[in-house]
Amino acid sequence: MDLFQIIALAILQGLTEFLPISSSAHLILLPIITGWQDQGLAFDVAVHVGTLAAVVIYFRHTLVILFNDWLQSLIKRQLIGDSKLAWAVLFGTIPVGLAGLLLGDFIESSLRSPLVIAVTTIIFGLLLGWADWQGKRLRTEHQLTWQDVFIVGIAQAVALVPGTSRSGITMTAGLILGLSRQAAARFSFLLSIPVIFLAGSLKTVELMQSKLDTDWFAIFVGAALSALTAFICIHVFLKLLEKIGMWPFVIYRLILGAILVWLFI
């Protein structure tokens, strides 16, 4: 990869991982549209590590509290402080983990086409807009019930289909369940930590088994740029979310979906 391709893909990953517009769709589409050679597994691992680092650093104080309370809840066998939210993040990750193990190969081989991405981009964009419009937005992530966690977890599993957007569909589910925009976004970002970690670990194992030559310059630059971009993106998104709502992203998804339909049908 040349430097421009490295920068473009790293920034794209950093921007789209946490916005409700689907990072996987953009990373699939950009090489197709530009005619670039596939960036390769090692680079995918690097930019995912970058976005993981960004969300962990951004929520570092929250994560320390969650981990301490979760550890105390294990020791004392009862919910303590914010341990319920910590358990919610863990339980909310189970559906996507199971779906990935059972359906991962099928999704990779059959659902990565531009047409699938076009359809899911439009459908789940409209659903996000409806949820933002109809949602009561009265609850915080600390008020989630176990049924709520299960629903958001199932929604996150659906996001394995390219174009759905993991952050988009989990925020959509949160809004439908009555969470505020901020709460839906924060819970979505916390849920991303174990998911990105698991996905990155799986890709790392695949990379080690493949024994491919590694472009270390691309890896370090990609990881650093995706981390910086993702950190800024999280900060700005949470700051502006209550003012702008979800509709700018809904409109973007509808336009992108329409362009894909025009290009590939």
C-alpha positions in Angstrom: 0.0 0.0 0.0 1.2 3.5 -0.7 1.0 6.2 2.0 -2.2 7.8 0.7 -4.0 4.5 0.8 -2.8 3.9 4.4 -3.9 7.3 5.6 -7.3 7.1 3.8 -8.2 3.6 5.2 -7.0 4.4 8.7 -8.9 7.6 8.9 -12.0 5.9 7.4 -11.8 3.2 10.0 -11.4 5.7 12.8 -14.4 7.7 11.7 -16.8 5.0 10.8 -16.2 2.5 13.7 -18.2 4.6 16.2 -20.5 6.6 13.9 -23.8 4.8 13.0 -22.8 4.4 9.3 -21.0 1.0 9.2 -17.2 0.8 9.2 -17.1 -2.7 7.6 -19.2 -1.4 4.6 -16.9 1.6 4.0 -13.7 -0.6 4.3 -15.2 -3.0 1.8 -16.5 -0.4 -0.6 -13.5 2.0 -0.8 -11.1 -0.5 -2.4 -13.9 -1.6 -4.8 -14.7 1.9 -5.9 -11.0 3.0 -6.1 -9.7 -0.2 -7.6 -7.1 -0.5 -4.8 -5.7 -3.9 -3.9 -7.2 -5.4 -0.7 -5.4 -3.9 2.3 -4.8 -7.3 3.8 -5.4 -8.9 7.2 -2.5 -7.3 9.0 -3.7 -3.8 8.3 -7.2 -4.7 9.3 -5.8 -5.9 12.7 -3.8 -2.7 13.1 -6.7 -0.3 12.5 -8.9 -2.3 14.8 -6.3 -2.2 17.5 -6.2 1.6 17.0 -9.9 2.0 17.4 -9.9 -0.3 20.5 -7.2 1.8 22.0 -9.2 5.0 21.4 -12.4 3.8 23.1 -10.5 2.4 26.0 -8.5 5.6 26.6 -11.6 7.8 26.2 -13.6 5.7 28.7 -10.7 4.9 31.0 -12.1 6.4 34.1 -15.5 4.7 33.6 -13.8 1.4 32.8 -11.8 1.5 36.1 -15.0 2.0 38.1 -16.8 -0.7 36.1 -14.0 -3.2 36.6 -13.6 -2.6 40.3 -17.4 -2.8 41.0 -17.6 -5.9 38.8 -14.8 -7.6 40.7 -16.5 -6.7 44.0 -19.7 -8.2 42.7 -17.9 -11.4 42.0 -16.4 -11.6 45.4 -19.5 -10.6 47.3 -21.9 -12.3 44.9 -24.3 -9.3 44.7 -24.6 -6.2 42.5 -22.4 -3.4 43.8 -22.2 0.1 42.4 -21.9 0.0 38.6 -21.4 -3.7 38.5 -24.8 -4.2 36.8 -23.6 -2.1 33.8 -20.4 -4.1 33.7 -22.3 -7.4 33.6 -24.6 -5.8 30.9 -21.6 -5.2 28.7 -20.4 -8.8 29.1 -23.9 -10.4 28.6 -24.6 -8.1 25.7 -21.5 -9.4 23.9 -22.6 -13.1 24.1 -25.1 -13.1 21.1 -22.6 -11.5 18.7 -19.9 -13.9 19.8 -22.1 -16.9 19.2 -23.4 -15.6 15.9 -19.8 -14.9 14.8 -18.7 -18.5 15.5 -21.8 -20.0 13.8 -22.3 -17.7 10.9 -19.0 -15.9 10.4 -17.9 -18.0 7.4 -21.2 -17.7 5.6 -21.3 -13.9 6.1 -17.7 -13.5 4.9 -18.4 -15.6 1.7 -21.9 -14.6 0.8 -22.9 -11.2 2.3 -20.0 -8.9 1.5 -21.4 -7.7 -1.8 -22.2 -4.0 -2.6 -25.9 -4.9 -3.2 -26.2 -6.3 0.3 -24.5 -3.3 1.8 -26.8 -1.0 -0.2 -29.9 -2.7 1.1 -28.8 -2.9 4.8 -27.5 0.7 4.7 -30.9 2.0 3.6 -33.1 -0.3 5.8 -31.2 0.2 9.0 -30.7 3.9 8.3 -34.5 4.3 8.1 -34.9 2.2 11.3 -32.4 4.5 13.1 -34.3 7.6 12.0 -37.6 6.1 13.2 -36.1 5.2 16.6 -34.6 8.7 17.0 -38.0 10.2 16.1 -40.2 7.9 18.2 -37.9 7.1 21.2 -38.9 8.6 24.5 -35.2 9.2 25.5 -35.9 9.2 29.2 -33.5 6.5 30.6 -29.8 6.1 31.1 -27.6 3.1 30.5 -27.7 2.4 34.2 -31.4 1.8 34.0 -31.2 -1.1 31.5 -33.0 -4.2 32.4 -31.7 -7.7 31.6 -34.3 -8.0 28.9 -33.1 -4.7 27.4 -29.5 -6.0 27.4 -30.6 -9.2 25.6 -32.4 -7.1 22.9 -29.4 -4.8 22.4 -27.2 -7.9 22.3 -29.3 -9.5 19.6 -29.2 -6.3 17.6 -25.5 -6.2 17.9 -25.3 -9.8 16.4 -27.3 -8.6 13.4 -24.6 -6.1 12.8 -22.3 -8.9 11.5 -24.1 -8.3 8.2 -22.1 -5.7 6.3 -23.8 -2.3 6.0 -25.8 -2.7 9.2 -23.4 -0.8 11.5 -22.7 -2.2 14.9 -22.9 1.2 16.6 -25.9 2.2 14.5 -28.0 -0.8 15.3 -27.1 -0.9 19.0 -28.0 2.8 19.3 -31.2 2.1 17.4 -32.1 -0.6 19.9 -31.2 1.6 22.8 -33.4 4.4 21.5 -36.4 2.1 20.9 -36.0 0.9 24.5 -36.2 4.5 25.7 -32.6 5.4 26.3 -31.5 8.9 25.8 -29.3 9.6 22.8 -26.2 10.0 25.0 -27.0 6.8 27.0 -27.6 4.8 23.8 -24.3 6.0 22.4 -22.3 5.4 25.6 -23.7 1.9 26.0 -22.9 1.2 22.3 -19.3 2.4 22.8 -18.8 0.3 25.9 -20.2 -2.8 24.1 -17.7 -2.2 21.3 -14.7 -2.9 23.6 -15.1 -6.6 24.0 -16.4 -7.0 20.4 -13.4 -5.2 18.9 -11.1 -7.1 21.2 -12.5 -10.4 20.2 -12.6 -9.6 16.5 -9.0 -8.3 16.7 -7.8 -11.4 18.6 -9.4 -13.7 16.0 -7.8 -11.7 13.1 -4.5 -11.8 15.0 -4.7 -15.6 15.2 -5.5 -15.8 11.5 -2.6 -13.5 10.7 -0.1 -15.6 12.8 -1.3 -18.7 11.0 -1.0 -17.2 7.5 2.7 -16.3 7.9 2.4 -13.4 5.5 5.0 -10.7 5.1 4.2 -7.7 7.3 4.4 -4.1 6.3 5.3 -2.7 9.7 5.2 0.9 8.5 1.6 0.5 7.3 0.7 -1.2 10.5 2.1 1.5 12.8 0.8 4.4 10.8 -2.6 2.8 10.4 -3.0 2.0 14.1 -1.9 5.5 15.2 -4.1 7.3 12.7 -7.2 5.2 13.4 -6.7 5.6 17.1 -6.4 9.4 16.9 -9.3 9.7 14.5 -11.5 7.5 16.5 -10.8 9.3 19.8 -11.7 12.7 18.2 -14.7 11.1 16.6 -16.1 9.8 19.9 -15.5 13.1 21.7 -17.2 15.2 19.0 -20.0 12.8 18.4 -21.0 12.7 22.1 -20.7 16.5 22.4 -22.9 17.2 19.4 -25.4 14.3 19.6 -28.1 16.0 21.6 -28.0 19.0 19.3 -27.9 17.2 15.9 -29.6 13.9 16.7 -29.3 10.9 14.4 -30.8 12.4 11.3 -27.6 13.6 9.6 -26.4 10.0 9.7 -29.8 8.7 8.5 -29.6 11.1 5.5 -26.0 10.1 4.8 -27.0 6.4 4.8 -29.9 6.9 2.5 -27.7 8.9 0.0 -24.9 6.3 0.2 -27.4 3.4 -0.3 -29.0 5.1 -3.3 -25.6 5.7 -4.9 -24.7 2.0 -4.3 -27.9 0.9 -5.9 -27.3 3.1 -8.9 -23.7 1.9 -9.3 -24.1 -1.8 -8.8 -27.6 -2.7 -10.0 
